[in-house]
Each structure stands twice: as structure tokens, then as C-alpha cells.
Amino acid sequence: MKIVRILITLIALHFFAGVYSQQIEILYDSSYPRQVGGSFPLGIKYTDKKGKTRLTRGFLGGKQYWLYYYINVLGGTFNKGMVNITDNPATITNHQIIVIAQLASDPRICSQISIPLTYYGLTIADYTPSSDDYINGLHGDILDVYISKFYDPIYKGELLKVKIYSSSRNNELEYYVHPTNGQIRIIANGGDGQNGKDKVNGESADDGGNGGNGGSVTVYILENARDCLDKIEILNFGGSGGKGGRSDNSSGRNGLNGLNGPTPRIQIVKNF
């Protein structure tokens, strides 16, 4: 009886050791810049309990479909082999996002990795208003932008901090940009006018809505960051007018394009 129990124990240990010898490794293409609103390829290397390795399609060039895994991204989303980093910098901490991968058939088989942002490439801070609930486009935002350069001990390097205060949203967000390999585009365009609705049975078609005017942007930049002005791009164009609707015998008028906003004001300052 004792021998039987020992044999059962050994079989059980062998079984569970086999299950938990399975491994998921998360890999990503480090050649891609990683900034707020950007994206980069992700891959999974899975080793089963027999030691056989499988690679996902896409970045790793494997044959395994993504439906075999659950992927969760803290600080972004995942779709078809690509991690899409959030466009809201307030949801990112310590300059990194976290990716968690689980085997769909057994979520106990999982892996987690922290992926640092590089802040290389183009970051887009888009404050164009949504015009979904309005016929005429809304006017662009009034933005105050504060730019400084500093050494970040968590990032372990110099960064540009771009703090943007939005008048219409009444909030303040902080973006980070690499001072050499990064750029930020701040958009304060006016909203587009809606297209006019088509009509039938002799009714007059609706006119298109007018585009909103471009917003107003003021930039305050510390003296220590004045050499990085070329990393800041500002757009504040007027919104496009909507197209007139059509009816049986005539068409509605097209809306007017909005006016471009004033030339952005840039001030070099010693402190904020």
C-alpha cells in the first residue's frame, strides 16, 4: 500500500511539473518608437509541456493565431499583434506600460512585462472639439502650454515636459518628449461643420454647418529648453464647412470654413 501511495505521489508530481513547465515569453520590437498615442508590434513565444516552441503570427513570423492568448495592456490596448499606447498621458505611470499575457486554455500559464516608453517620434496632443452634437463646428480650444527640460531619475535621462492647460476642458495634462529624437504636435483646430441631411418628397435639403474657428495657443518655455523649440509644432486651423444635403430638385448650401486661429504666441521665461 505504501509503495502504491509513493507511486501515485510521483505520478502526480510529474503531472503538475509538466503543466507548470509551460512558459509564455512576451517579446516586442524595440526598434519602434514608443510614445503616447503610438503603437508597436508584440509577439508571444510559447513553450508547451513537451518543450515544443510556438511563435505568434506577425512580428515573430510564427504560425500561431492570437486567439490562443488573452492580452491585457495597462496603459493602452491590444489588437492583432499591435500594442496601442493610450493617448491620455495621465493614465501612464513611471514612463512605462504593462503587458500581461495568459494562455487562453489555461490562464494560470501567464507572463507579465513592463515596457518603458522612449518618447521618440511624434506625440500628438489633439484638442480639436467634437462636433457630433452640433450642426456648426465648435471653435478651437484656448491652450496655455508650459515647456521645460529636466533630468528624470525614473526615465534616467533628459526629457521635455510639456504641460498643456485646456480652457474648454478645464484640465491640465503633462506630456513628455525626448529632447533630441522626439516631437510633439499640439492641435487646436476648430471643429468641422456637419453635412446637411438629404430630403425627399419635395422638401428642401438642409444646409451644411459652418466650421469652427481655430483656437488660440500661448507657449511659455523656460530658457533651458529654448533650444528645443523646433520640437514643438502647433496647428490651429479653422474647421471645414459641411456639405449641403440633396433633395429631389435642389441642394442645400455648403457651410463656410472656419477662420484659422491667431498666430501662436511664444514667450521665453525664467520661471513659471
ABEGO torsion letter per residue (X at the ends): XAAAAAAAAAAAAAAAAAAAABBBBBBBBAABBBBBGBBBBBBBBBBBAAGBBBBBBEAAGBABBAAABBBBBBGEBBBGGBBBBBABAAABBGGBBBBBBBBAABAABBBBBBBBBAGBEBBBBBABBBAAABABBBBBBBBBBBBBBBBBAAAGBBBBBBBBBBAAAGBBBBBBBBAAABBBBBBABBBBBBBBBBBBGGBBBBBBBBBBBBBBBBBBBBAAAAAAAAABBBBBBBBBBBBBBBBAABBBBBBBBBBBBBBBBBBBBABX
